């Protein structure tokens, strides 16, 4: 691994661990398992997929396929397909430089997307079929079980209106690079507050693709409307003020089998970008509003369901 790859891997681990450290309604976290999965499954997936995503050389397609294969071997189920599909192009855009200014990252991502070919599509198709995400059906054109006739970006564009991850490939990851990072940037009482706001912003934008695919738009739309209300509340207050209500919503969603998984994937990708653009944010005490956060606590099962992670000390990344 090169120094750039090492930095990329640190950003990947930070983002993936935050995904389970910060409880997000309907998602699996250290404090709240669900959907037949535990936080440890996601942490193990992040550990084994990281080297594939962050390795020097390779293509977007090979990163995706290798990361999904490693995950499948480690945990035997799909825990991170959306995260892998989102972060592989971002890693590919960042790696040649080892550092990219916030204003330059969109152009770097666009160059990567414009260069995707049928080889990337073949590898990504194999990965998606291997991961077998819930609700994956057949489509008339460019089904992942068939040989691709077009490049990966054009294939994703065909699914962009029904799938949020695919839409990022079509639109240059603007929902992450513009909206997600914009929600993360303002001062927040804790890093947990900031992460939850990002999650709510992605969930509030439009119905979550994972919910729609598994349960239908009629189930997904009310969740999006609730997220819009929660986003306004969290912008004005703190997670600590609403801990019981957020926990109740989390339990209600899981009891009905509702998992806003795509919104969680978008949140991880946003955090991944943030760690690459502002590496100081991943270090203990780097931002006074996030003082006390530490990644060592990502394996501490005693974390509260909602609210600020305990300042137990340790190292980040």
C-alpha positions in Angstrom: 0.0 0.0 0.0 1.2 3.5 -0.8 0.9 6.5 1.5 -2.1 7.7 -0.5 -3.7 4.3 -0.2 -3.0 4.3 3.6 -4.7 7.6 3.9 -7.6 6.4 1.8 -8.0 3.3 4.0 -8.0 5.4 7.1 -10.8 7.5 5.7 -12.7 4.4 4.7 -12.4 2.9 8.1 -13.5 6.1 9.9 -16.6 6.5 7.7 -17.6 2.8 8.0 -17.1 2.7 11.7 -19.1 5.9 12.2 -21.9 4.1 10.3 -22.4 1.7 13.2 -21.2 3.9 16.1 -23.9 6.6 15.4 -27.4 5.1 15.7 -29.6 6.0 12.8 -33.3 5.0 12.8 -34.0 1.8 11.1 -30.3 0.9 10.6 -28.1 -1.5 12.4 -25.8 0.1 15.0 -23.7 -1.0 18.0 -26.6 0.0 20.2 -29.4 -1.4 18.1 -29.1 -4.6 15.9 -31.8 -5.4 13.5 -32.9 -7.1 10.2 -31.1 -10.2 11.2 -27.7 -8.5 11.4 -25.3 -7.2 14.0 -22.9 -4.2 14.0 -20.0 -6.6 14.0 -21.1 -7.8 10.6 -20.6 -4.3 9.2 -17.3 -3.8 11.0 -16.0 -7.1 9.6 -17.2 -6.1 6.2 -15.4 -2.8 6.4 -12.2 -4.4 7.5 -12.1 -7.0 4.6 -13.4 -4.7 1.9 -11.1 -1.7 2.7 -8.0 -3.0 1.0 -9.9 -3.7 -2.3 -11.4 -0.3 -2.3 -8.2 1.5 -1.4 -5.5 -0.5 -3.2 -3.2 1.3 -5.7 -3.9 0.5 -9.3 -7.0 -1.3 -10.5 -10.3 0.1 -11.9 -13.6 1.0 -10.4 -15.0 -2.3 -11.5 -12.2 -4.4 -10.0 -12.5 -2.5 -6.7 -16.2 -3.2 -6.6 -16.0 -6.8 -7.4 -13.0 -7.6 -5.1 -14.7 -5.7 -2.2 -18.0 -7.5 -2.6 -16.3 -10.9 -2.9 -14.2 -10.3 0.3 -17.4 -9.2 2.1 -19.3 -12.2 1.0 -16.6 -14.6 2.2 -16.3 -12.9 5.5 -19.9 -12.4 6.6 -22.0 -14.4 4.1 -24.5 -11.7 3.3 -24.9 -8.3 1.8 -23.8 -5.6 4.3 -22.1 -3.0 2.1 -22.9 -3.2 -1.6 -24.2 0.3 -1.8 -21.3 1.7 0.2 -18.8 -0.1 -2.2 -20.6 1.1 -5.3 -20.5 4.7 -4.0 -17.0 4.7 -2.6 -15.1 2.9 -5.4 -15.4 5.9 -7.9 -14.6 8.3 -5.1 -11.4 6.4 -4.2 -10.5 6.1 -7.9 -10.8 9.9 -8.2 -8.7 10.7 -5.1 -5.9 8.1 -5.3 -3.8 9.6 -8.2 -3.4 12.8 -6.3 -3.3 11.7 -2.6 -5.1 15.0 -1.8 -7.8 16.9 -3.6 -9.1 20.3 -2.8 -12.9 20.4 -2.2 -13.5 22.5 -5.3 -11.5 20.0 -7.4 -13.1 16.8 -6.3 -16.2 17.0 -8.4 -14.1 17.4 -11.6 -11.9 14.5 -10.5 -15.0 12.3 -10.0 -16.5 13.4 -13.3 -13.3 12.3 -15.1 -13.5 8.9 -13.4 -17.2 8.4 -14.4 -16.5 9.5 -17.9 -13.8 6.9 -18.2 -15.9 3.9 -17.1 -16.2 1.1 -19.7 -17.8 -2.2 -20.3 -15.1 -3.9 -18.3 -16.2 -1.9 -15.3 -19.8 -2.8 -16.0 -19.0 -6.6 -16.2 -17.2 -6.5 -12.9 -19.9 -4.4 -11.2 -22.7 -6.7 -12.6 -20.9 -9.7 -11.2 -20.6 -8.0 -7.9 -24.2 -7.0 -7.7 -25.4 -10.5 -8.6 -23.0 -11.9 -6.0 -24.3 -9.6 -3.3 -27.9 -10.3 -4.2 -29.4 -7.2 -2.5 -32.9 -7.6 -1.2 -35.7 -6.9 -3.7 -33.3 -7.3 -6.7 -35.6 -8.2 -9.6 -35.1 -8.5 -13.4 -35.2 -5.6 -15.8 -35.6 -5.7 -19.6 -32.4 -3.8 -20.4 -29.0 -4.3 -18.8 -30.0 -6.8 -16.2 -26.9 -7.6 -14.0 -27.2 -11.3 -14.7 -26.6 -10.6 -18.4 -23.5 -9.5 -20.4 -23.4 -5.6 -20.5 -23.9 -4.0 -23.8 -22.8 -0.5 -22.5 -20.4 1.1 -20.1 -21.1 1.2 -16.4 -22.1 4.9 -16.2 -24.6 4.5 -19.0 -26.0 1.3 -17.4 -26.4 3.2 -14.1 -28.2 6.0 -15.9 -30.8 3.5 -17.0 -31.6 2.8 -13.3 -31.1 6.4 -12.0 -34.8 7.3 -11.6 -35.4 4.2 -9.4 -32.1 3.9 -7.5 -30.2 6.6 -5.6 -26.8 4.9 -5.9 -27.2 4.6 -9.7 -28.3 8.3 -9.8 -24.9 9.3 -8.4 -23.1 7.8 -11.3 -25.4 9.7 -13.8 -25.2 13.0 -11.9 -21.6 13.2 -10.8 -22.2 12.4 -7.1 -23.8 15.8 -6.6 -26.1 14.7 -3.8 -23.0 13.7 -1.8 -20.5 16.3 -2.9 -23.0 19.2 -2.6 -25.9 18.3 -0.3 -24.3 15.7 2.0 -21.1 17.7 2.6 -23.1 20.9 3.0 -25.1 19.3 5.8 -22.0 18.0 7.5 -20.1 21.3 7.4 -22.0 23.5 9.9 -21.0 23.3 13.5 -22.8 20.6 15.5 -22.7 19.9 19.2 -21.2 16.4 18.6 -20.0 14.3 15.6 -23.0 12.1 16.3 -25.4 15.0 15.8 -23.6 15.9 12.5 -23.8 12.4 11.2 -27.4 12.0 12.0 -28.3 15.2 10.2 -26.5 14.0 7.1 -28.5 10.8 7.3 -31.8 12.6 7.7 -30.9 14.9 4.8 -30.3 12.0 2.4 -33.5 10.2 3.7 -35.6 13.4 3.4 -34.6 14.1 -0.2 -36.7 11.3 -1.7 -37.9 7.8 -0.8 -35.1 5.5 0.2 -34.3 3.1 -2.7 -33.8 0.1 -0.4 -37.2 0.5 1.2 -38.9 1.0 -2.2 -37.2 -2.0 -3.7 -38.3 -4.3 -0.8 -41.6 -2.9 0.4 -42.8 -0.4 -2.2 -43.2 3.4 -2.5 -46.3 3.5 -0.3 -44.2 2.3 2.7 -41.1 4.5 1.8 -42.8 7.8 1.3 -44.1 8.3 4.9 -40.5 7.5 6.2 -39.2 10.3 4.0 -41.8 12.7 5.3 -40.9 11.8 8.9 -37.2 12.3 8.0 -38.0 15.9 6.8 -39.6 16.7 10.1 -36.6 15.2 12.0 -34.1 17.1 10.0 -35.7 20.4 10.9 -35.8 19.4 14.6 -32.2 18.3 14.6 -31.0 21.4 12.9 -32.6 23.4 15.7 -31.8 21.1 18.6 -29.6 18.1 19.5 -29.8 14.3 19.4 -29.6 14.2 23.2 -32.9 16.2 23.4 -34.7 13.7 21.2 -33.0 10.4 22.3 -36.2 8.6 23.4 -38.2 9.7 20.4 -35.5 8.6 18.0 -35.1 5.3 19.7 -38.9 4.7 19.5 -38.9 5.5 15.8 -35.9 3.1 15.3 -37.8 0.3 17.1 -40.9 1.0 15.1 -39.1 0.8 11.8 -37.3 -2.4 12.6 -40.5 -4.0 13.9 -42.0 -3.4 10.4 -38.8 -4.6 8.6 -38.1 -1.1 7.3 -34.4 -0.4 6.7 -33.4 3.0 5.1 -30.2 1.3 3.9 -29.5 3.5 0.9 -29.6 6.6 3.0 -27.1 5.0 5.3 -24.9 4.2 2.3 -25.1 7.8 1.1 -24.1 8.9 4.6 -21.0 6.7 4.6 -20.0 8.0 1.2 -20.4 11.6 2.5 -18.3 10.8 5.5 -15.7 9.2 3.3 -15.5 12.3 1.2 -15.3 14.5 4.3 -12.4 12.5 5.7 -10.5 12.8 2.4 -11.1 16.5 2.0 -10.7 17.5 5.7 -8.5 14.8 7.2 -8.2 16.7 10.5 -11.9 16.0 11.1 -11.0 12.3 11.7 -8.6 13.1 14.6 -9.5 13.2 18.2 -10.3 16.8 19.3 -9.6 18.3 15.8 -12.9 20.2 15.9 -14.0 21.7 19.2 -17.7 21.0 18.4 -16.8 17.3 18.2 -14.5 17.2 21.2 -14.4 13.8 22.9 -15.2 11.6 20.0 -12.9 8.7 19.3 -13.0 5.8 16.9 -11.7 3.3 19.5 -15.2 3.4 20.9 -16.6 2.0 17.7 -16.2 -1.4 19.2 -17.6 -0.5 22.6 -21.0 -2.2 23.0 -21.8 0.2 25.9 -22.5 3.2 23.6 -25.9 4.8 24.1 -28.6 4.3 21.4 -28.9 7.9 20.6 -26.7 10.8 21.7 -23.1 11.7 22.1 -20.6 8.8 22.2 -18.9 8.5 25.5 -15.4 10.3 25.6 -13.5 7.2 26.5 -10.2 8.2 24.9 -8.2 6.4 22.2 -7.2 6.9 18.6 -9.1 7.8 15.5 -9.2 6.1 12.1 
